[in-house]
Amino acid sequence: MSGINMFDMIAQAAGGSAVQQVSQKTGLPPDMAQAAIKALLPAIAGGVQRNVQQPGGLEALVKALQSGDHGKYLEDPAALSKPEAIDDGNAILGHLLGSKETSRAVAGQAAKKTGIPPELLKMVLPMVAAMAMGSLSKQSKKPDLASVLAGAVAGQMGGNSSAGGALGGLLGGLLGGGQKKAAPAQAGGGLAGMLGNLLDADGDGNAMDDIFQMVMNRK
């Protein structure tokens, strides 16, 4: 489980077709399309972590992952070019980021990191949201991970922070660089330590934590 990496899942989906879809949609060359995806993933990760810390948030996330059809965006990346995929991505962004203002701020900050115009990054953001949920959805339906998710939900409902720490290790590897271990939840912190390494998507030590914190700290 520790080797799972969301960026790699997206980049390798259907032989690289997901990145190709982003490239075609934006006109960016494939390497810049990959850079855009990598720069925007921390925003999705921040939205996920912020939401699971809310009452009932983890339970809602697990339900959405296991009952939705987000996995299709990795199995058939051509679906990303359809209007309904963009609508789905925007709905995910609305839930995770809360407002269009936050989405614009994320695109602006990612533009400073990558040199890609913010207008193009705003186009990529709903596609990244859809693919990110697809990655989480596909992993959450594996029997061993499903049992961890179920235990974490039960632990959160019962106030057990160790369950959150277990899930943090799981999703920390999925959303971030699998080369490092996710930081465990601290005592009394509940799920606050969840998804600890999700920012460093390529394992290079650059977490782009400003984008993550922008989302975590939004009003």
C-alpha positions as CSV (number, residue, x, y, z in Angstrom):
1,M,0.0,0.0,0.0
2,S,2.8,2.4,0.7
3,G,3.9,2.4,-2.9
4,I,0.6,3.7,-4.2
5,N,0.9,7.2,-5.6
6,M,-1.9,9.2,-7.1
7,F,0.2,11.2,-9.5
8,D,1.7,8.0,-10.9
9,M,-1.8,6.5,-11.2
10,I,-3.0,9.5,-13.2
11,A,0.1,9.7,-15.4
12,Q,0.1,6.0,-16.2
13,A,-3.7,5.6,-16.7
14,A,-4.5,3.9,-19.9
15,G,-0.9,4.2,-21.1
16,G,-0.7,7.9,-20.5
17,S,-4.1,8.8,-22.1
18,A,-5.2,10.9,-19.2
19,V,-2.2,13.2,-19.5
20,Q,-2.9,13.3,-23.3
21,Q,-6.5,14.4,-22.7
22,V,-5.3,17.3,-20.6
23,S,-2.7,18.1,-23.2
24,Q,-5.3,18.1,-26.0
25,K,-7.8,20.1,-23.9
26,T,-5.3,22.9,-23.1
27,G,-2.8,22.8,-26.0
28,L,0.0,22.2,-23.5
29,P,2.8,19.8,-24.4
30,P,2.6,16.6,-22.5
31,D,5.4,17.5,-20.0
32,M,3.7,20.7,-19.1
33,A,0.3,18.9,-18.8
34,Q,2.0,16.6,-16.3
35,A,3.4,19.7,-14.5
36,A,-0.1,21.2,-14.3
37,I,-1.6,18.0,-12.8
38,K,1.2,17.7,-10.3
39,A,0.9,21.4,-9.3
40,L,-2.8,21.2,-8.7
41,L,-3.0,17.9,-6.8
42,P,-2.1,19.5,-3.5
43,A,-5.3,21.6,-3.7
44,I,-7.4,18.5,-4.1
45,A,-5.5,16.8,-1.3
46,G,-6.0,19.8,1.0
47,G,-9.7,19.8,0.2
48,V,-9.9,16.1,1.0
49,Q,-8.1,16.5,4.3
50,R,-10.1,19.5,5.3
51,N,-13.4,17.7,4.6
52,V,-12.5,14.5,6.5
53,Q,-11.7,16.6,9.6
54,Q,-15.3,17.9,9.7
55,P,-18.0,15.9,11.6
56,G,-19.2,13.1,9.3
57,G,-16.7,14.1,6.6
58,L,-14.8,10.8,6.5
59,E,-18.0,8.8,6.3
60,A,-19.3,11.0,3.5
61,L,-16.0,10.6,1.6
62,V,-16.0,6.9,1.8
63,K,-19.6,6.7,0.7
64,A,-18.9,9.0,-2.3
65,L,-15.8,6.9,-3.3
66,Q,-17.5,3.6,-3.0
67,S,-20.9,4.5,-4.6
68,G,-19.7,6.8,-7.3
69,D,-18.4,6.1,-10.8
70,H,-15.3,8.2,-10.7
71,G,-13.0,5.3,-11.6
72,K,-14.1,5.6,-15.2
73,Y,-11.9,8.7,-15.6
74,L,-8.8,6.5,-15.3
75,E,-10.2,3.5,-17.0
76,D,-11.4,5.5,-20.0
77,P,-9.6,8.9,-20.0
78,A,-11.4,9.9,-23.1
79,A,-14.4,10.5,-20.9
80,L,-12.6,13.5,-19.5
81,S,-13.3,15.4,-22.7
82,K,-17.0,15.1,-22.3
83,P,-19.0,18.1,-20.8
84,E,-20.4,15.9,-18.0
85,A,-16.9,15.1,-16.8
86,I,-16.1,18.8,-16.5
87,D,-19.5,19.3,-14.6
88,D,-18.5,16.4,-12.4
89,G,-15.1,17.8,-11.7
90,N,-16.6,21.3,-10.9
91,A,-19.0,19.7,-8.5
92,I,-16.1,17.9,-6.8
93,L,-14.2,21.2,-6.6
94,G,-17.3,23.0,-5.1
95,H,-17.4,20.4,-2.4
96,L,-13.6,20.3,-1.7
97,L,-12.6,23.9,-2.3
98,G,-15.8,25.6,-1.4
99,S,-15.9,28.5,-3.8
100,K,-14.7,29.7,-7.3
101,E,-12.6,32.3,-5.5
102,T,-10.5,29.5,-3.9
103,S,-10.2,27.7,-7.3
104,R,-8.9,30.9,-8.9
105,A,-6.5,31.4,-6.0
106,V,-5.2,27.9,-6.4
107,A,-4.8,28.4,-10.2
108,G,-2.9,31.6,-9.6
109,Q,-0.5,30.1,-7.1
110,A,0.1,27.0,-9.3
111,A,0.8,29.4,-12.2
112,K,3.6,31.0,-10.2
113,K,5.1,27.5,-9.6
114,T,4.9,26.3,-13.2
115,G,4.8,29.3,-15.5
116,I,1.6,28.0,-17.0
117,P,-1.1,30.7,-17.5
118,P,-3.7,30.6,-14.8
119,E,-6.5,30.5,-17.4
120,L,-5.2,27.1,-18.6
121,L,-4.8,25.8,-15.1
122,K,-8.4,26.7,-14.3
123,M,-9.3,24.5,-17.3
124,V,-7.2,21.7,-15.9
125,L,-8.5,21.9,-12.3
126,P,-11.8,20.1,-12.8
127,M,-10.1,17.4,-14.9
128,V,-7.6,16.9,-12.1
129,A,-10.4,16.8,-9.5
130,A,-12.2,14.1,-11.5
131,M,-9.0,12.0,-12.0
132,A,-8.0,12.4,-8.3
133,M,-11.4,11.1,-7.2
134,G,-11.1,8.3,-9.7
135,S,-7.7,7.3,-8.2
136,L,-9.1,7.3,-4.7
137,S,-12.3,5.4,-5.8
138,K,-10.4,2.6,-7.5
139,Q,-8.2,2.1,-4.5
140,S,-11.0,2.3,-1.9
141,K,-12.8,-0.6,-3.6
142,K,-9.9,-3.0,-3.1
143,P,-10.9,-5.5,-0.3
144,D,-7.9,-4.8,2.0
145,L,-8.2,-1.0,1.7
146,A,-12.0,-1.1,2.0
147,S,-11.6,-2.8,5.4
148,V,-9.2,-0.1,6.6
149,L,-11.6,2.6,5.4
150,A,-14.5,1.0,7.2
151,G,-12.4,0.7,10.4
152,A,-11.4,4.3,10.2
153,V,-15.0,5.5,9.8
154,A,-16.0,3.4,12.8
155,G,-13.0,4.8,14.7
156,Q,-13.9,8.4,13.8
157,M,-17.4,7.9,14.9
158,G,-16.2,6.4,18.2
159,G,-13.5,9.1,18.7
160,N,-10.6,6.7,18.1
161,S,-7.7,8.7,16.7
162,S,-5.6,5.5,16.0
163,A,-8.0,4.6,13.3
164,G,-7.4,7.9,11.7
165,G,-3.7,7.3,11.9
166,A,-4.1,4.0,10.1
167,L,-6.0,5.6,7.3
168,G,-3.6,8.4,7.2
169,G,-0.8,6.0,6.4
170,L,-2.9,4.5,3.6
171,L,-4.0,7.7,2.0
172,G,-0.7,9.5,2.6
173,G,0.9,7.0,0.3
174,L,-1.9,7.2,-2.2
175,L,-2.1,11.0,-2.5
176,G,1.6,11.7,-2.0
177,G,5.1,10.3,-2.7
178,G,5.2,6.6,-1.8
179,Q,8.9,7.0,-1.1
180,K,8.1,8.4,2.4
181,K,6.0,7.3,5.3
182,A,3.0,9.4,6.2
183,A,3.1,11.2,9.5
184,P,0.8,9.5,12.0
185,A,-2.0,11.3,13.6
186,Q,-0.9,12.9,16.9
187,A,-2.7,12.1,20.1
188,G,-5.7,14.3,20.5
189,G,-5.5,15.3,16.9
190,G,-8.0,12.8,15.5
191,L,-7.6,12.8,11.8
192,A,-5.5,16.0,11.7
193,G,-2.4,14.1,10.7
194,M,-4.2,12.2,8.0
195,L,-2.7,12.2,4.5
196,G,0.6,13.3,5.8
197,N,2.8,13.0,2.7
198,L,0.2,13.7,0.1
199,L,1.8,16.9,-1.1
200,D,5.1,15.6,-2.4
201,A,3.7,13.9,-5.5
202,D,7.0,13.1,-7.1
203,G,9.1,12.5,-3.9
204,D,11.5,15.4,-4.7
205,G,10.9,17.1,-1.3
206,N,9.0,20.0,-2.7
207,A,5.6,19.8,-1.1
208,M,4.1,23.0,-2.6
209,D,2.6,23.3,0.8
210,D,1.5,26.9,0.1
211,I,-1.3,25.6,-2.2
212,F,-2.2,22.9,0.3
213,Q,-2.4,25.4,3.2
214,M,-4.3,27.9,1.1
215,V,-7.1,25.3,0.8
216,M,-6.8,24.1,4.4
217,N,-7.0,27.6,5.8
218,R,-9.8,28.9,3.6
219,K,-12.8,30.6,5.4
